[in-house]
Amino acid sequence: MGGTMPITPSLELASLIEGYRRFRQNGWNPRRERWAALREGQQPQIMVIACSDSRVDPAQVFDVDPGEIFVVRNVAAMVPPFETAPGHHGVSAALEFAIQVLKVKEVLVLGHGMCGGCKAALTQELHGTKPGEGGFIADWIALLDDAREPIARELGTQGRTAERAMEQAGVKVSLANLRTFPCVRGKEAAGSLRLRGAFFAISDGILHLLDEQTDTFEPVT
């Protein structure tokens, strides 16, 4: 007998397929003009660097249409500093594309509450583990080591107060690292690019914006 065997989706994939069907019915079909326009390319005005955490989807938090934001997600919403050493620089490549090709006008770093990556950076629970067993994560969140020291010294490494301090410090670290990229520094100095930090609290659903002059996160009302 010829032909192909039908695909039997897992329960997890089946839930995604049901979501796709809802999207086709409620998101794609009623907005065909919008999707048709996107066939010609994308012109987002803002780049959002966010965490991979499944609870914090920037498109949901900001309730945006397709094509409005260019999103990069990774553990703890981190941006590594500019470097030219050989390797695979995923965040740097996405940043370069957003700034140099798409010419976004703003880059927003979005941290969030209950961040597992920031908690691991604070407790250093994965320190010394092998790649594939936690080592890749440990190496990545080592970007927060310098920011961790004063927090651990003053607040300890356990509890929500210390964790939130680490989460918000992570946003500031990424902003500082963004400014190590020559293309970012030049455009920010020229006024053609803005950098902003934000923090979304999962516990109450409130967005906070970083005021870099006061170094504090203020709730959006």
Kinemage of the C-alpha trace (Angstrom):
@kinemage 1
@onewidth
@group {chain A} dominant
@subgroup {mainchain}
@vectorlist {calphas} color= white
{ca met a 1} P 0.000 0.000 0.000
{ca gly a 2} L 1.258 3.455 -0.878
{ca gly a 3} L 0.638 6.861 0.598
{ca thr a 4} L 1.689 8.448 3.812
{ca met a 5} L 0.593 7.623 7.310
{ca pro a 6} L -1.600 10.232 8.997
{ca ile a 7} L 0.064 12.265 11.709
{ca thr a 8} L -1.296 11.539 15.160
{ca pro a 9} L -0.494 14.591 17.266
{ca ser a 10} L 0.426 14.319 20.906
{ca leu a 11} L -1.869 15.920 23.460
{ca glu a 12} L 0.507 18.866 23.655
{ca leu a 13} L 0.639 19.355 19.898
{ca ala a 14} L -3.118 18.859 19.658
{ca ser a 15} L -3.652 21.844 21.958
{ca leu a 16} L -1.437 23.953 19.706
{ca ile a 17} L -3.348 22.839 16.631
{ca glu a 18} L -6.624 23.806 18.282
{ca gly a 19} L -5.112 27.183 19.024
{ca tyr a 20} L -4.030 27.496 15.409
{ca arg a 21} L -7.591 26.803 14.277
{ca arg a 22} L -8.886 29.534 16.584
{ca phe a 23} L -6.239 31.856 15.206
{ca arg a 24} L -7.270 31.101 11.619
{ca gln a 25} L -10.881 31.769 12.481
{ca asn a 26} L -10.501 34.787 14.754
{ca gly a 27} L -7.087 36.249 14.013
{ca trp a 28} L -6.160 35.601 10.402
{ca asn a 29} L -9.401 35.486 8.426
{ca pro a 30} L -10.898 38.753 9.787
{ca arg a 31} L -7.618 40.601 9.205
{ca arg a 32} L -6.510 39.439 5.805
{ca glu a 33} L -5.609 42.958 4.718
{ca arg a 34} L -3.129 43.261 7.575
{ca trp a 35} L -1.512 39.933 6.732
{ca ala a 36} L -1.455 40.812 3.029
{ca ala a 37} L 0.450 44.003 3.822
{ca leu a 38} L 3.005 42.025 5.823
{ca arg a 39} L 3.851 39.939 2.762
{ca glu a 40} L 5.732 42.975 1.473
{ca gly a 41} L 7.990 43.010 4.547
{ca gln a 42} L 8.079 44.168 8.142
{ca gln a 43} L 8.556 47.661 9.531
{ca pro a 44} L 8.434 47.382 13.326
{ca gln a 45} L 9.395 50.550 15.150
{ca ile a 46} L 10.456 48.871 18.368
{ca met a 47} L 12.558 45.884 19.371
{ca val a 48} L 11.680 44.044 22.580
{ca ile a 49} L 14.253 41.881 24.338
{ca ala a 50} L 12.369 39.614 26.717
{ca cys a 51} L 12.693 36.404 28.688
{ca ser a 52} L 11.801 33.017 27.246
{ca asp a 53} L 9.496 32.425 30.231
{ca ser a 54} L 6.163 31.110 28.937
{ca arg a 55} L 4.233 33.470 31.216
{ca val a 56} L 5.565 36.685 29.722
{ca asp a 57} L 4.741 37.010 26.027
{ca pro a 58} L 5.495 40.587 24.909
{ca ala a 59} L 2.773 40.428 22.237
{ca gln a 60} L 0.234 39.708 24.986
{ca val a 61} L 1.615 42.140 27.528
{ca phe a 62} L 1.548 45.000 25.017
{ca asp a 63} L -1.469 43.755 23.033
{ca val a 64} L 0.145 44.450 19.667
{ca asp a 65} L -0.751 43.457 16.125
{ca pro a 66} L 1.456 41.218 13.979
{ca gly a 67} L 4.416 43.139 12.596
{ca glu a 68} L 4.450 45.810 15.302
{ca ile a 69} L 7.338 44.591 17.451
{ca phe a 70} L 10.544 42.723 16.683
{ca val a 71} L 11.085 40.289 19.550
{ca val a 72} L 14.114 38.418 20.845
{ca arg a 73} L 13.634 36.103 23.811
{ca asn a 74} L 16.206 34.268 25.866
{ca val a 75} L 16.872 33.207 29.447
{ca ala a 76} L 16.486 36.266 31.715
{ca ala a 77} L 16.193 38.729 28.791
{ca met a 78} L 19.962 39.165 28.686
{ca val a 79} L 22.076 41.088 26.203
{ca pro a 80} L 25.748 40.090 26.172
{ca pro a 81} L 28.344 42.831 25.728
{ca phe a 82} L 29.709 43.618 22.280
{ca glu a 83} L 32.483 41.247 21.273
{ca thr a 84} L 34.000 40.091 18.016
{ca ala a 85} L 35.375 36.726 19.121
{ca pro a 86} L 34.379 33.769 16.912
{ca gly a 87} L 31.165 32.059 17.896
{ca his a 88} L 27.438 32.154 17.433
{ca his a 89} L 26.146 35.513 18.600
{ca gly a 90} L 22.381 35.130 18.368
{ca val a 91} L 21.314 38.170 20.378
{ca ser a 92} L 23.954 40.335 18.736
{ca ala a 93} L 22.822 39.228 15.269
{ca ala a 94} L 19.187 40.008 16.069
{ca leu a 95} L 20.157 43.392 17.501
{ca glu a 96} L 22.235 44.194 14.436
{ca phe a 97} L 19.347 43.237 12.153
{ca ala a 98} L 16.833 45.298 14.098
{ca ile a 99} L 18.998 48.412 14.228
{ca gln a 100} L 20.844 48.337 10.920
{ca val a 101} L 18.282 46.698 8.628
{ca leu a 102} L 14.872 47.340 10.164
{ca lys a 103} L 16.030 50.642 11.675
{ca val a 104} L 13.895 50.388 14.786
{ca lys a 105} L 13.595 53.575 16.802
{ca glu a 106} L 13.507 52.002 20.239
{ca val a 107} L 14.891 48.968 22.061
{ca leu a 108} L 13.001 47.867 25.162
{ca val a 109} L 14.483 45.366 27.625
{ca leu a 110} L 11.629 43.633 29.442
{ca gly a 111} L 12.426 41.839 32.680
{ca his a 112} L 9.793 40.094 34.774
{ca gly a 113} L 8.916 38.742 38.177
{ca met a 114} L 9.473 35.124 39.218
{ca cys a 115} L 12.303 34.812 36.670
{ca gly a 116} L 13.984 31.428 37.015
{ca gly a 117} L 17.144 32.602 35.292
{ca cys a 118} L 17.604 35.546 37.646
{ca lys a 119} L 16.875 33.341 40.646
{ca ala a 120} L 19.540 30.864 39.496
{ca ala a 121} L 21.965 33.751 39.020
{ca leu a 122} L 21.274 34.880 42.577
{ca thr a 123} L 21.544 31.450 44.244
{ca gln a 124} L 24.247 30.171 41.864
{ca glu a 125} L 22.557 26.781 42.164
{ca leu a 126} L 23.786 25.743 38.717
{ca his a 127} L 27.366 26.837 39.302
{ca gly a 128} L 29.788 24.106 38.301
{ca thr a 129} L 27.303 21.975 36.367
{ca lys a 130} L 28.181 20.432 33.015
{ca pro a 131} L 26.831 21.712 29.676
{ca gly a 132} L 23.585 19.917 29.007
{ca glu a 133} L 22.990 19.523 32.743
{ca gly a 134} L 22.712 23.194 33.591
{ca gly a 135} L 26.102 24.409 32.442
{ca phe a 136} L 24.838 26.321 29.447
{ca ile a 137} L 22.426 28.219 31.696
{ca ala a 138} L 25.099 28.847 34.322
{ca asp a 139} L 27.449 30.263 31.704
{ca trp a 140} L 24.724 32.518 30.278
{ca ile a 141} L 23.519 33.958 33.573
{ca ala a 142} L 27.111 34.572 34.637
{ca leu a 143} L 26.479 37.834 32.778
{ca leu a 144} L 24.787 38.854 36.033
{ca asp a 145} L 27.655 37.982 38.373
{ca asp a 146} L 28.826 41.562 38.929
{ca ala a 147} L 25.279 42.800 39.589
{ca arg a 148} L 24.651 39.876 41.933
{ca glu a 149} L 27.407 40.672 44.430
{ca pro a 150} L 25.907 43.766 46.119
{ca ile a 151} L 22.432 42.220 46.127
{ca ala a 152} L 23.618 39.003 47.765
{ca arg a 153} L 25.644 40.985 50.274
{ca glu a 154} L 22.820 43.328 51.285
{ca leu a 155} L 19.700 41.184 50.793
{ca gly a 156} L 20.938 37.612 50.786
{ca thr a 157} L 20.165 35.050 48.102
{ca gln a 158} L 16.677 33.926 49.128
{ca gly a 159} L 13.244 35.532 49.168
{ca arg a 160} L 11.247 37.769 46.864
{ca thr a 161} L 12.965 41.020 47.905
{ca ala a 162} L 16.359 39.753 46.785
{ca glu a 163} L 14.910 38.038 43.725
{ca arg a 164} L 13.100 41.153 42.519
{ca ala a 165} L 16.247 43.210 43.038
{ca met a 166} L 18.114 40.680 40.877
{ca glu a 167} L 15.385 40.714 38.214
{ca gln a 168} L 15.448 44.473 37.957
{ca ala a 169} L 19.250 44.568 38.051
{ca gly a 170} L 19.230 42.220 35.060
{ca val a 171} L 17.381 44.826 32.999
{ca lys a 172} L 20.005 47.423 33.891
{ca val a 173} L 22.844 45.046 32.979
{ca ser a 174} L 21.315 44.433 29.561
{ca leu a 175} L 20.889 48.165 28.973
{ca ala a 176} L 24.528 48.753 29.910
{ca asn a 177} L 25.636 45.961 27.578
{ca leu a 178} L 23.526 47.370 24.759
{ca arg a 179} L 25.538 50.566 25.028
{ca thr a 180} L 28.772 48.653 24.393
{ca phe a 181} L 27.648 48.147 20.769
{ca pro a 182} L 29.076 50.943 18.585
{ca cys a 183} L 25.973 51.044 16.385
{ca val a 184} L 23.771 51.475 19.450
{ca arg a 185} L 25.964 54.148 21.027
{ca gly a 186} L 26.132 56.128 17.802
{ca lys a 187} L 22.418 56.073 17.123
{ca glu a 188} L 21.508 56.841 20.724
{ca ala a 189} L 23.897 59.798 20.749
{ca ala a 190} L 22.380 61.046 17.490
{ca gly a 191} L 18.879 60.781 18.922
{ca ser a 192} L 17.678 58.236 16.373
{ca leu a 193} L 17.483 55.356 18.860
{ca arg a 194} L 16.071 55.171 22.388
{ca leu a 195} L 16.843 52.503 24.977
{ca arg a 196} L 14.333 51.716 27.702
{ca gly a 197} L 14.032 49.249 30.535
{ca ala a 198} L 10.806 47.715 31.795
{ca phe a 199} L 9.692 45.155 34.336
{ca phe a 200} L 6.460 43.146 34.299
{ca ala a 201} L 5.285 41.824 37.645
{ca ile a 202} L 3.559 38.487 37.155
{ca ser a 203} L 2.060 38.678 40.659
{ca asp a 204} L -0.176 41.679 39.883
{ca gly a 205} L 0.141 42.172 36.131
{ca ile a 206} L 1.606 45.667 36.485
{ca leu a 207} L 4.223 47.024 34.082
{ca his a 208} L 7.016 49.200 35.467
{ca leu a 209} L 9.267 51.480 33.404
{ca leu a 210} L 12.829 52.272 34.403
{ca asp a 211} L 13.612 55.918 35.071
{ca glu a 212} L 17.336 55.960 34.409
{ca gln a 213} L 17.739 59.358 36.063
{ca thr a 214} L 16.469 58.082 39.403
{ca asp a 215} L 17.483 54.448 38.770
{ca thr a 216} L 14.038 53.256 39.839
{ca phe a 217} L 11.204 51.312 38.223
{ca glu a 218} L 7.920 53.216 38.281
{ca pro a 219} L 4.538 51.519 37.760
{ca val a 220} L 2.546 52.401 34.679
{ca thr a 221} L -0.922 53.611 35.664
